[in-house]
Amino acid sequence: MADKSATVVVGFDLGHGESALAKARTDSAHEPEIVDIGSTGGGRQHVTVVAEHPTRGVLVGREAAEARGVTSLHLAFKSPELHLEEVRRPILLFVAKVTADAIARDTELSGPRTVRWVFGAPSGWSAELRNAYAALLTSAGLQQVDVVPESRAAMLYARETREVAIGGDQLAGSMLCVDCGSSTIDFTRIHDYRTGPPIDTGLQLGAGLIDRTILELQLERHPEREALEELLQKDRLLRLRLELMCREVKEAYFRTDPGRFADDPEATVGGVYPVKLDKRSFYFDIELTAADMETVLNTPQPSLEGRSWRQAFRAALDGVAAELAEPPDAVLLTGGASRMHFVQEETREVFGADRMLLGMEPEVAIARGLALAGRMSLRAAGFRTDIRKLLKSDRIGSLVQDRLPALGEKLGTAVAEGMTERHVIPAFRRWRSGEITTLNDMASGITAALHAELTDPENPRLKQVVVDWQNELRPDLEELTRPICRRWHIPPSAMALPTVEVSGGQLEVPFDSAAATEVLDNIAKVMNVLVAGVVATTLFGAGTAIIAATGPFAVIIAFAVVLVGLNEGKETAMRKAQEANIPLMMRKVGGENRLIGKLRQGAGAQERQLASAFSAQFVDDGGQQLVSEIAKGIAEDLDALAESAELLIS
């Protein structure tokens, strides 16, 4: 049973030429459905036309274009100049009418669920302009409105729809979105699911220019050309209707199998529109052959610096390709104008046939992508809320607290293991030769050497301890985030901290991931600094006393006690032996090799004893600081992962 509290997200692609709506529910993983909005008998798109009629009210789409007696008719009114009344008013009229009709027809939109409307904006619109657009749309009577870049919608459409055969490498790599509209063709870079700034070609290259060129061609052929041109100068509504008809004939031409025109060069597509002129009625015929369309596409255009539409489009493609550092992994065509055969051919030629992608219905691709963007945004908000609740709880701190003794044990081993050979025996030899005065000086020297060794940022021993401990913690952290990921349709692996390895003394992750590298850099460095700080505190605090009282160093003290012939209690004898400046001749009694052999013989057990003592002191000295700071570092890393994980929500 569907969740009645789920939000219905409607993607509203308000295009310069055509508009479409698609809907998706936040409690469903299904692809968005197209909302039928045609005014007569249903339809997948509306022509972006709005009119006001004295008795019929606001009309939209074809109904508006064909109605007689209208007091206003607006076509191709979407513009960034939202302060202009000729832009604001038709947007408000069109949006209010289309949404009202959609709600009246679709019970899901008129039911108890919350409805969120997501509109698209060209990639070049700033965040400030998108906010102003959202405010304008809200004043059309919509309660919840978002505006997102159309390039982002295109990327989500490519990722989620089954209409486009796109590989994971292409999606995760670089993509170029080419949105072919009536007013502009927008080129936008997308990398690692993130949209970049649009690429400015310097040309206002929209398919609407082709419509006007078709109209001019038909006017040149018409026997009433001069009278018609004079009429169109006076009657703006008639010109808009004829341009719209030329657009529909153009679209019919590019929906026709090219083989038909190849087999029959005289084959045509066309339409007829009735016109009244000087109390006479006649028909304005629009007919296009393949040769006619070639003429239209190759006509020099003053607004394109004298180039034809086809030449300007190819130049734009070449310019974009030259600006990119390397060829994109995929080139996605969207928008109704992407159906034009030569647009696809030129794109394949510039970027490669295996890179060009085109869905079955490119004219509704953005509407579907907007619905996906809205659903993703709502799910991402819920996901973020759950992640923040987790991070504010003490569950991560509890995990760290429970595993702190294991970290202390590993660090104790790192301190003590091999210490006899690396530090104790060399120090003993220096003491025996007189380079070191007292055993306390020897203990301090060993402590300093250990400190320098373990706090060296390039020391692989400490790094390995941190890495092993962190990797053992990973599965438990993942268990905390797994339910959240499942709730919001994200792969649990997206919130898993990366596995870390030490290779050549350096910390590495075994796969190439920008997000993982960012997290690795943070947590590994934080852990190293924190642990090294507590190591230093322990070594320079109780460390000397621990080393002097346990492990292999105790063997040397026992030897010194015998040398000086102390008969006091054990603790007093040991303290005096440590402080005594034993004569050089006495230090050599018994032979060096004999004592070194004894040190080596018991090294393993003695180092384990020292490791245990150091581990306990380490946890006592810095345990709470470590729990707090490591938990904080992990929380920051999970928060960074969450930002990337949001991109995987669909």
Secondary structure per residue as TSV (DSSP state, phi and psi in degrees):
chain	resnum	aa	ss	phi	psi
A	1	M	-	360.0	134.6
A	2	A	-	-68.7	147.5
A	3	D	-	-78.0	114.6
A	4	K	T	-69.8	-15.6
A	5	S	T	-85.9	-6.2
A	6	A	-	-66.0	148.6
A	7	T	-	-89.4	140.2
A	8	V	E	-95.1	123.2
A	9	V	E	-102.9	126.6
A	10	V	E	-112.4	117.7
A	11	G	E	-85.1	119.3
A	12	F	E	-111.6	102.1
A	13	D	E	-89.2	91.6
A	14	L	E	-84.0	97.0
A	15	G	-	-94.6	164.4
A	16	H	S	-65.9	-34.4
A	17	G	S	-108.4	-47.5
A	18	E	E	-131.3	157.6
A	19	S	E	-130.4	149.8
A	20	A	E	-147.9	155.7
A	21	L	E	-124.9	143.3
A	22	A	E	-139.2	149.5
A	23	K	E	-128.4	151.7
A	24	A	E	-149.4	151.5
A	25	R	E	-106.3	146.3
A	26	T	T	-70.8	-18.6
A	27	D	T	-96.2	14.1
A	28	S	-	-130.3	146.5
A	29	A	-	-99.9	4.9
A	30	H	S	-69.5	154.9
A	31	E	-	-65.1	150.2
A	32	P	-	-60.6	145.7
A	33	E	E	-99.1	145.5
A	34	I	E	-76.7	134.2
A	35	V	E	-91.3	123.7
A	36	D	-	-69.2	123.1
A	37	I	-	-127.6	1.1
A	38	G	-	-60.0	139.4
A	39	S	T	-73.6	-20.6
A	40	T	T	-130.3	112.8
A	41	G	T	75.9	11.4
A	42	G	-	82.9	158.9
A	43	G	-	-179.7	156.7
A	44	R	S	-89.6	-15.3
A	45	Q	-	-143.3	157.1
A	46	H	E	-114.2	138.7
A	47	V	E	-65.5	134.6
A	48	T	S	-77.4	78.9
A	49	V	E	-136.1	137.6
A	50	V	E	-136.2	141.4
A	51	A	E	-137.2	157.3
A	52	E	E	-114.8	130.7
A	53	H	E	-119.3	139.6
A	54	P	T	-62.1	-27.6
A	55	T	T	-116.3	-28.1
A	56	R	T	-94.3	-7.0
A	57	G	E	80.0	-146.6
A	58	V	E	-83.1	131.4
A	59	L	E	-120.4	147.4
A	60	V	E	-133.1	161.4
A	61	G	H	67.7	-146.8
A	62	R	H	-62.3	-34.9
A	63	E	H	-58.5	-40.1
A	64	A	H	-68.8	-39.6
A	65	A	H	-67.8	-31.7
A	66	E	H	-96.5	-12.5
A	67	A	-	-67.1	143.2
A	68	R	S	-99.9	150.2
A	69	G	S	79.0	19.1
A	70	V	-	-75.4	151.0
A	71	T	S	-91.6	-18.4
A	72	S	E	-153.2	148.8
A	73	L	E	-141.7	127.7
A	74	H	E	-124.3	128.7
A	75	L	E	-134.0	142.3
A	76	A	S	54.7	56.9
A	77	F	-	-104.7	-5.5
A	78	K	-	-69.8	128.1
A	79	S	-	-158.5	152.5
A	80	P	S	-73.8	-9.8
A	81	E	-	-83.9	67.1
A	82	L	T	-69.4	-13.2
A	83	H	T	-77.1	-15.2
A	84	L	S	-82.1	136.3
A	85	E	H	-64.5	-34.0
A	86	E	H	-71.1	-8.3
A	87	V	H	-101.5	-47.1
A	88	R	H	-63.4	-48.3
A	89	R	H	-63.5	-51.3
A	90	P	H	-62.9	-33.2
A	91	I	H	-61.6	-47.1
A	92	L	H	-63.0	-44.5
A	93	L	H	-62.9	-47.1
A	94	F	H	-65.5	-48.7
A	95	V	H	-64.1	-44.7
A	96	A	H	-61.1	-41.9
A	97	K	H	-71.0	-46.0
A	98	V	H	-63.3	-44.9
A	99	T	H	-67.0	-38.9
A	100	A	H	-63.1	-42.8
A	101	D	H	-64.7	-41.1
A	102	A	H	-64.9	-41.9
A	103	I	H	-64.8	-39.3
A	104	A	H	-66.4	-32.2
A	105	R	H	-86.6	-31.8
A	106	D	-	-108.5	112.7
A	107	T	H	-64.7	-26.9
A	108	E	H	-67.4	-30.4
A	109	L	H	-82.9	-21.9
A	110	S	H	-101.4	0.4
A	111	G	S	-81.5	-161.8
A	112	P	S	-77.2	-12.2
A	113	R	S	-72.4	152.4
A	114	T	-	-71.7	140.0
A	115	V	E	-115.2	128.8
A	116	R	E	-115.5	129.3
A	117	W	E	-103.4	127.1
A	118	V	E	-119.1	116.6
A	119	F	E	-104.3	154.9
A	120	G	E	-101.3	154.8
A	121	A	E	-136.6	148.8
A	122	P	-	-55.1	150.3
A	123	S	T	-60.1	-26.9
A	124	G	T	-77.9	-9.4
A	125	W	S	-73.8	134.2
A	126	S	-	-73.6	166.8
A	127	A	H	-61.4	-36.8
A	128	E	H	-64.0	-42.2
A	129	L	H	-68.0	-38.4
A	130	R	H	-63.6	-38.1
A	131	N	H	-64.8	-40.4
A	132	A	H	-65.3	-38.1
A	133	Y	H	-64.2	-43.1
A	134	A	H	-61.8	-40.7
A	135	A	H	-63.9	-40.6
A	136	L	H	-63.0	-44.0
A	137	L	H	-66.4	-35.4
A	138	T	H	-62.5	-35.5
A	139	S	T	-70.2	-8.0
A	140	A	T	-82.5	2.0
A	141	G	T	104.9	6.9
A	142	L	-	-90.7	134.9
A	143	Q	S	-78.6	-50.3
A	144	Q	S	-118.5	116.9
A	145	V	E	-131.5	133.4
A	146	D	E	-124.4	151.0
A	147	V	E	-127.9	124.6
A	148	V	E	-127.9	155.2
A	149	P	E	-61.6	137.9
A	150	E	H	-64.9	-27.6
A	151	S	H	-65.4	-35.9
A	152	R	H	-66.2	-41.0
A	153	A	H	-61.4	-39.7
A	154	A	H	-63.7	-41.2
A	155	M	H	-63.0	-44.4
A	156	L	H	-66.2	-38.2
A	157	Y	H	-59.8	-45.5
A	158	A	H	-63.6	-37.2
A	159	R	H	-72.1	-37.3
A	160	E	H	-99.2	-29.7
A	161	T	-	-76.4	152.2
A	162	R	S	-87.5	-2.9
A	163	E	S	-75.9	-23.1
A	164	V	S	-113.9	123.5
A	165	A	-	-86.7	90.2
A	166	I	-	-121.0	136.6
A	167	G	-	-84.3	158.8
A	168	G	H	-60.9	-36.4
A	169	D	H	-65.1	-37.8
A	170	Q	H	-66.5	-42.2
A	171	L	H	-65.6	-43.6
A	172	A	H	-77.4	-13.7
A	173	G	S	-91.6	-130.7
A	174	S	E	-112.1	139.8
A	175	M	E	-132.4	145.2
A	176	L	E	-111.9	121.9
A	177	C	E	-98.2	125.6
A	178	V	E	-116.1	101.7
A	179	D	E	-96.8	108.0
A	180	C	E	-94.4	101.7
A	181	G	-	-111.8	-176.6
A	182	S	S	-77.2	-32.9
A	183	S	S	-97.7	-33.8
A	184	T	-	-145.1	163.5
A	185	I	E	-118.6	116.6
A	186	D	E	-98.8	131.6
A	187	F	E	-110.7	121.1
A	188	T	E	-133.2	132.8
A	189	R	E	-83.6	141.0
A	190	I	E	-131.3	128.1
A	191	H	E	-136.3	129.1
A	192	D	T	52.7	46.0
A	193	Y	T	71.2	4.8
A	194	R	E	-112.3	132.3
A	195	T	E	-83.9	138.2
A	196	G	E	-100.3	-172.9
A	197	P	E	-70.0	153.3
A	198	P	E	-67.2	156.6
A	199	I	-	-97.1	117.6
A	200	D	-	-83.5	117.4
A	201	T	-	-90.4	-7.9
A	202	G	S	80.2	4.2
A	203	L	S	-125.7	140.8
A	204	Q	-	-89.0	78.8
A	205	L	-	-100.5	96.9
A	206	G	-	-124.7	154.2
A	207	A	T	-70.0	-14.4
A	208	G	H	-61.3	-26.9
A	209	L	H	-64.0	-33.3
A	210	I	H	-66.6	-40.3
A	211	D	H	-58.3	-45.7
A	212	R	H	-67.4	-33.5
A	213	T	H	-68.6	-38.2
A	214	I	H	-61.2	-42.9
A	215	L	H	-60.9	-44.1
A	216	E	H	-62.9	-39.6
A	217	L	H	-62.7	-43.3
A	218	Q	H	-69.1	-35.5
A	219	L	H	-64.2	-39.8
A	220	E	H	-60.7	-30.7
A	221	R	H	-87.7	-15.6
A	222	H	-	-76.3	135.8
A	223	P	T	-62.5	-23.5
A	224	E	T	-103.2	35.0
A	225	R	H	-54.6	-52.7
A	226	E	H	-62.7	-43.8
A	227	A	H	-65.5	-38.9
A	228	L	H	-66.2	-43.4
A	229	E	H	-62.6	-38.5
A	230	E	H	-66.0	-39.6
A	231	L	H	-65.0	-41.9
A	232	L	H	-68.0	-25.8
A	233	Q	H	-65.8	-33.1
A	234	K	H	-90.2	-36.1
A	235	D	-	-105.8	91.7
A	236	R	H	-65.8	-35.8
A	237	L	H	-63.2	-38.9
A	238	L	H	-66.3	-40.4
A	239	R	H	-61.9	-43.4
A	240	L	H	-59.8	-41.2
A	241	R	H	-66.9	-40.6
A	242	L	H	-68.6	-37.5
A	243	E	H	-62.5	-40.1
A	244	L	H	-63.9	-40.2
A	245	M	H	-65.2	-38.9
A	246	C	H	-63.2	-37.3
A	247	R	H	-63.2	-43.2
A	248	E	H	-66.5	-36.5
A	249	V	H	-67.4	-41.1
A	250	K	H	-58.6	-46.5
A	251	E	H	-64.0	-38.3
A	252	A	H	-64.1	-37.5
A	253	Y	H	-61.5	-46.8
A	254	F	H	-80.3	-8.5
A	255	R	H	-88.6	-10.8
A	256	T	S	-83.6	141.2
A	257	D	-	-59.2	123.3
A	258	P	H	-57.2	-24.7
A	259	G	H	-60.9	-29.8
A	260	R	H	-63.0	-41.7
A	261	F	H	-75.3	-29.8
A	262	A	H	-67.6	-39.5
A	263	D	H	-73.2	-34.0
A	264	D	-	-134.8	92.8
A	265	P	T	-57.5	-20.7
A	266	E	T	-90.5	-3.0
A	267	A	-	-61.4	144.1
A	268	T	-	-133.5	158.9
A	269	V	E	-123.7	149.9
A	270	G	E	-175.3	-171.2
A	271	G	E	-162.7	171.2
A	272	V	E	-133.7	138.3
A	273	Y	E	-130.7	128.0
A	274	P	E	-74.6	137.0
A	275	V	E	-131.1	139.5
A	276	K	E	-105.2	130.0
A	277	L	E	-143.1	117.7
A	278	D	T	51.7	51.9
A	279	K	T	62.6	11.7
A	280	R	E	-109.0	150.8
A	281	S	E	-117.2	133.8
A	282	F	E	-149.2	180.0
A	283	Y	E	-113.2	137.0
A	284	F	E	-95.6	109.7
A	285	D	E	-91.2	138.0
A	286	I	E	-122.8	115.9
A	287	E	E	-134.0	135.1
A	288	L	E	-128.9	127.1
A	289	T	-	-99.2	175.6
A	290	A	H	-61.7	-37.6
A	291	A	H	-65.8	-39.7
A	292	D	H	-60.7	-44.2
A	293	M	H	-65.3	-37.4
A	294	E	H	-61.3	-40.8
A	295	T	H	-61.8	-44.9
A	296	V	H	-61.2	-47.6
A	297	L	H	-70.0	-23.1
A	298	N	T	-102.5	7.9
A	299	T	S	-74.2	126.2
A	300	P	-	-59.8	137.2
A	301	Q	-	-117.7	120.9
A	302	P	G	-56.1	-37.8
A	303	S	G	-72.5	-12.0
A	304	L	G	-109.9	29.8
A	305	E	T	60.9	35.6
A	306	G	T	83.6	-3.0
A	307	R	-	-85.7	156.7
A	308	S	-	-75.8	168.4
A	309	W	H	-62.1	-43.2
A	310	R	H	-63.5	-44.5
A	311	Q	H	-63.2	-41.4
A	312	A	H	-66.0	-38.6
A	313	F	H	-65.2	-43.7
A	314	R	H	-64.6	-40.2
A	315	A	H	-63.2	-37.7
A	316	A	H	-64.6	-43.4
A	317	L	H	-60.6	-46.8
A	318	D	H	-62.6	-39.7
A	319	G	H	-65.6	-40.8
A	320	V	H	-65.7	-44.0
A	321	A	H	-60.6	-38.3
A	322	A	H	-69.7	-30.6
A	323	E	H	-76.3	-28.9
A	324	L	S	-73.1	139.3
A	325	A	S	-64.3	-33.9
A	326	E	S	-151.3	158.9
A	327	P	-	-59.5	141.3
A	328	P	-	-68.5	155.0
A	329	D	S	-71.5	-26.0
A	330	A	E	-151.3	149.9
A	331	V	E	-125.7	113.4
A	332	L	E	-100.9	124.2
A	333	L	E	-97.7	130.6
A	334	T	E	-133.2	169.8
A	335	G	S	90.8	150.6
A	336	G	G	-57.8	-35.4
A	337	A	G	-68.7	-14.2
A	338	S	G	-71.6	-9.2
A	339	R	G	-73.0	-17.0
A	340	M	S	-63.4	124.4
A	341	H	H	-56.6	-42.7
A	342	F	H	-69.6	-26.6
A	343	V	H	-61.7	-43.8
A	344	Q	H	-67.1	-42.4
A	345	E	H	-63.6	-45.6
A	346	E	H	-64.8	-38.0
A	347	T	H	-65.0	-43.0
A	348	R	H	-61.7	-40.5
A	349	E	H	-66.5	-38.1
A	350	V	H	-79.5	-41.7
A	351	F	H	-109.9	-10.7
A	352	G	-	107.0	134.7
A	353	A	T	-62.9	-32.5
A	354	D	T	-77.4	-9.0
A	355	R	T	-98.6	-23.0
A	356	M	E	-76.2	131.8
A	357	L	E	-124.0	138.3
A	358	L	E	-147.5	126.2
A	359	G	-	-77.7	172.8
A	360	M	S	-68.7	-32.5
A	361	E	-	-129.9	76.1
A	362	P	G	-63.2	-22.5
A	363	E	G	-70.9	-19.4
A	364	V	G	-113.2	9.0
A	365	A	H	-61.7	-42.8
A	366	I	H	-67.4	-39.4
A	367	A	H	-59.7	-44.0
A	368	R	H	-64.9	-42.4
A	369	G	H	-64.4	-34.9
A	370	L	H	-66.4	-39.9
A	371	A	H	-62.4	-41.3
A	372	L	H	-63.7	-41.3
A	373	A	H	-62.4	-41.5
A	374	G	H	-66.3	-43.4
A	375	R	H	-63.3	-42.5
A	376	M	H	-61.7	-41.7
A	377	S	H	-62.2	-44.1
A	378	L	H	-67.1	-42.6
A	379	R	H	-66.2	-38.1
A	380	A	H	-62.9	-38.0
A	381	A	H	-63.5	-43.6
A	382	G	H	-65.0	-40.5
A	383	F	H	-61.2	-46.2
A	384	R	H	-61.8	-41.3
A	385	T	H	-60.1	-44.8
A	386	D	H	-66.2	-40.0
A	387	I	H	-64.1	-42.1
A	388	R	H	-64.6	-38.3
A	389	K	H	-61.1	-42.9
A	390	L	H	-62.0	-44.8
A	391	L	H	-68.4	-29.4
A	392	K	H	-81.7	-17.5
A	393	S	S	-75.9	175.2
A	394	D	S	-97.0	14.3
A	395	R	H	-68.9	-38.4
A	396	I	H	-68.8	-43.3
A	397	G	H	-60.0	-37.0
A	398	S	H	-65.6	-39.8
A	399	L	H	-61.0	-45.4
A	400	V	H	-64.5	-43.4
A	401	Q	H	-59.2	-44.7
A	402	D	H	-63.7	-30.0
A	403	R	H	-102.9	5.2
A	404	L	H	-64.9	-41.1
A	405	P	H	-57.7	-35.9
A	406	A	H	-64.9	-38.0
A	407	L	H	-65.5	-43.0
A	408	G	H	-60.3	-39.6
A	409	E	H	-64.3	-43.2
A	410	K	H	-65.6	-39.7
A	411	L	H	-69.8	-37.3
A	412	G	H	-59.6	-42.0
A	413	T	H	-64.3	-40.9
A	414	A	H	-62.2	-35.2
A	415	V	H	-71.6	-47.0
A	416	A	H	-89.9	-31.6
A	417	E	T	-62.8	124.0
A	418	G	T	77.9	3.0
A	419	M	H	-62.0	-34.2
A	420	T	I	-57.8	-49.3
A	421	E	I	-73.6	-40.9
A	422	R	I	-74.6	-37.6
A	423	H	I	-126.0	-43.6
A	424	V	I	-70.5	-51.9
A	425	I	H	-61.7	-45.9
A	426	P	H	-59.9	-38.8
A	427	A	H	-68.2	-39.5
A	428	F	H	-59.8	-43.5
A	429	R	H	-63.1	-39.4
A	430	R	H	-68.3	-36.2
A	431	W	H	-67.1	-42.7
A	432	R	H	-64.4	-32.5
A	433	S	T	-86.1	-4.7
A	434	G	T	96.2	0.4
A	435	E	S	-69.0	-28.0
A	436	I	S	-113.9	135.3
A	437	T	-	-80.5	-56.1
A	438	T	S	-121.0	166.4
A	439	L	H	-68.3	-30.6
A	440	N	H	-61.7	-41.7
A	441	D	H	-62.0	-38.4
A	442	M	H	-63.7	-45.4
A	443	A	H	-61.7	-41.3
A	444	S	H	-64.3	-39.4
A	445	G	H	-64.9	-41.9
A	446	I	H	-64.0	-41.9
A	447	T	H	-59.2	-46.6
A	448	A	H	-62.2	-40.1
A	449	A	H	-64.7	-42.4
A	450	L	H	-63.9	-41.7
A	451	H	H	-61.2	-47.0
A	452	A	H	-61.5	-37.9
A	453	E	H	-67.4	-46.2
A	454	L	H	-83.0	-20.1
A	455	T	S	-98.0	2.4
A	456	D	-	-67.5	121.7
A	457	P	T	-60.8	-18.3
A	458	E	T	-97.3	5.5
A	459	N	-	-73.3	112.2
A	460	P	H	-69.3	-21.8
A	461	R	H	-64.3	-49.2
A	462	L	H	-66.0	-41.3
A	463	K	H	-59.6	-42.2
A	464	Q	H	-65.1	-38.8
A	465	V	H	-60.3	-48.8
A	466	V	H	-62.0	-44.6
A	467	V	H	-61.6	-48.4
A	468	D	H	-61.0	-43.7
A	469	W	H	-66.0	-43.2
A	470	Q	H	-62.5	-43.7
A	471	N	H	-67.0	-30.4
A	472	E	H	-71.1	-26.7
A	473	L	H	-79.1	-26.4
A	474	R	H	-52.2	-51.0
A	475	P	H	-60.0	-35.6
A	476	D	H	-69.5	-38.1
A	477	L	H	-64.8	-39.8
A	478	E	H	-64.1	-33.8
A	479	E	H	-64.6	-29.1
A	480	L	H	-71.9	-36.6
A	481	T	H	-91.4	-17.3
A	482	R	H	-57.5	-48.5
A	483	P	H	-60.7	-35.0
A	484	I	H	-66.2	-43.9
A	485	C	H	-61.1	-43.9
A	486	R	H	-63.9	-38.7
A	487	R	H	-62.2	-34.6
A	488	W	T	-110.4	22.6
A	489	H	T	60.5	44.8
A	490	I	-	-119.2	137.8
A	491	P	-	-58.4	128.6
A	492	P	G	-53.6	-30.5
A	493	S	G	-63.3	-20.1
A	494	A	G	-65.7	-24.8
A	495	M	G	-106.2	13.1
A	496	A	S	-86.9	128.7
A	497	L	-	-62.1	144.3
A	498	P	-	-68.7	148.5
A	499	T	-	-67.8	135.4
A	500	V	-	-114.8	143.0
A	501	E	E	-130.0	157.4
A	502	V	E	-107.2	118.6
A	503	S	E	-131.1	120.2
A	504	G	T	61.1	30.8
A	505	G	T	82.6	-1.9
A	506	Q	E	-112.3	147.8
A	507	L	E	-78.9	134.6
A	508	E	E	-142.4	156.1
A	509	V	-	-107.5	144.7
A	510	P	S	-80.5	15.7
A	511	F	S	-149.8	160.5
A	512	D	-	-91.2	107.8
A	513	S	-	-147.5	122.8
A	514	A	H	-62.1	-42.4
A	515	A	H	-64.4	-43.4
A	516	A	H	-64.4	-39.3
A	517	T	H	-64.2	-40.2
A	518	E	H	-61.8	-45.5
A	519	V	H	-66.0	-44.3
A	520	L	H	-58.0	-48.0
A	521	D	H	-57.0	-38.4
A	522	N	H	-73.5	-59.5
A	523	I	H	-66.6	-40.0
A	524	A	H	-65.0	-43.7
A	525	K	H	-68.8	-41.7
A	526	V	H	-60.7	-46.8
A	527	M	H	-60.8	-46.4
A	528	N	H	-60.7	-45.9
A	529	V	H	-64.3	-45.3
A	530	L	H	-64.2	-49.1
A	531	V	H	-63.5	-43.0
A	532	A	H	-60.9	-37.1
A	533	G	H	-64.5	-42.4
A	534	V	H	-71.6	-36.5
A	535	V	H	-56.9	-46.2
A	536	A	H	-62.9	-43.3
A	537	T	H	-60.4	-44.6
A	538	T	H	-67.2	-45.2
A	539	L	I	-66.2	-41.7
A	540	F	I	-88.6	-5.3
A	541	G	I	-95.1	-90.3
A	542	A	I	-89.5	-1.5
A	543	G	I	-58.9	-46.4
A	544	T	H	-62.6	-41.8
A	545	A	H	-63.9	-39.2
A	546	I	H	-64.1	-47.9
A	547	I	H	-63.0	-38.0
A	548	A	H	-73.2	-22.0
A	549	A	H	-102.2	-17.4
A	550	T	S	-132.4	171.5
A	551	G	H	66.3	-158.5
A	552	P	H	-62.6	-28.5
A	553	F	H	-65.0	-30.2
A	554	A	H	-62.3	-30.6
A	555	V	H	-63.3	-41.6
A	556	I	H	-67.0	-40.4
A	557	I	H	-63.0	-43.3
A	558	A	H	-59.3	-38.8
A	559	F	H	-63.0	-41.5
A	560	A	H	-68.4	-37.1
A	561	V	H	-58.4	-43.4
A	562	V	H	-64.6	-39.8
A	563	L	H	-61.3	-43.1
A	564	V	H	-90.2	-2.3
A	565	G	T	63.6	41.8
A	566	L	-	-79.2	135.6
A	567	N	-	-113.8	0.5
A	568	E	S	-65.7	-179.4
A	569	G	-	-60.1	164.0
A	570	K	H	-56.6	-49.3
A	571	E	H	-65.2	-42.7
A	572	T	H	-65.5	-42.2
A	573	A	H	-62.3	-42.8
A	574	M	H	-65.9	-42.0
A	575	R	H	-63.1	-43.7
A	576	K	H	-66.9	-37.1
A	577	A	H	-65.0	-37.0
A	578	Q	H	-68.6	-33.2
A	579	E	H	-88.3	-16.5
A	580	A	-	-74.1	142.7
A	581	N	-	-96.5	84.4
A	582	I	-	-68.9	134.0
A	583	P	-	-56.2	148.3
A	584	L	H	-60.0	-39.2
A	585	M	H	-64.7	-39.0
A	586	M	H	-67.8	-32.5
A	587	R	H	-63.6	-24.7
A	588	K	T	-89.4	-3.2
A	589	V	T	-63.8	140.2
A	590	G	T	91.2	-16.6
A	591	G	-	84.3	137.5
A	592	E	H	-65.2	-47.0
A	593	N	H	-62.2	-35.8
A	594	R	H	-62.7	-46.1
A	595	L	H	-71.0	-40.0
A	596	I	H	-62.5	-38.6
A	597	G	H	-61.2	-40.5
A	598	K	H	-65.3	-40.4
A	599	L	H	-60.9	-45.4
A	600	R	H	-67.9	-36.4
A	601	Q	H	-61.6	-39.8
A	602	G	T	-104.2	11.9
A	603	A	H	-56.7	-45.6
A	604	G	H	-58.6	-53.3
A	605	A	H	-65.1	-40.1
A	606	Q	H	-67.8	-38.2
A	607	E	H	-68.8	-35.3
A	608	R	H	-65.3	-38.8
A	609	Q	H	-62.2	-44.6
A	610	L	H	-63.9	-41.8
A	611	A	H	-59.8	-42.3
A	612	S	H	-64.2	-44.3
A	613	A	H	-65.5	-42.8
A	614	F	H	-64.4	-41.9
A	615	S	H	-58.3	-47.1
A	616	A	H	-63.2	-41.4
A	617	Q	H	-68.4	-37.4
A	618	F	H	-58.8	-48.0
A	619	V	H	-65.1	-40.1
A	620	D	H	-65.5	-42.1
A	621	D	H	-70.1	-42.3
A	622	G	H	-131.8	13.8
A	623	G	H	-56.4	-52.6
A	624	Q	H	-66.3	-38.0
A	625	Q	H	-61.9	-43.6
A	626	L	H	-63.1	-46.2
A	627	V	H	-57.2	-48.0
A	628	S	H	-64.2	-50.5
A	629	E	H	-74.0	-38.9
A	630	I	H	-68.1	-41.3
A	631	A	H	-60.9	-39.6
A	632	K	H	-64.5	-43.1
A	633	G	H	-62.8	-42.4
A	634	I	H	-63.7	-40.9
A	635	A	H	-60.4	-41.2
A	636	E	H	-64.5	-38.3
A	637	D	H	-68.9	-41.1
A	638	L	H	-64.5	-35.7
A	639	D	H	-65.0	-39.7
A	640	A	H	-66.1	-40.5
A	641	L	H	-64.0	-36.7
A	642	A	H	-60.5	-36.4
A	643	E	H	-61.5	-42.1
A	644	S	H	-73.8	-36.3
A	645	A	H	-63.9	-30.0
A	646	E	G	-57.0	-31.8
A	647	L	G	-68.6	-15.8
A	648	L	G	-92.3	-5.6
A	649	I	-	-72.3	139.5
A	650	S	-	-127.5	360.0
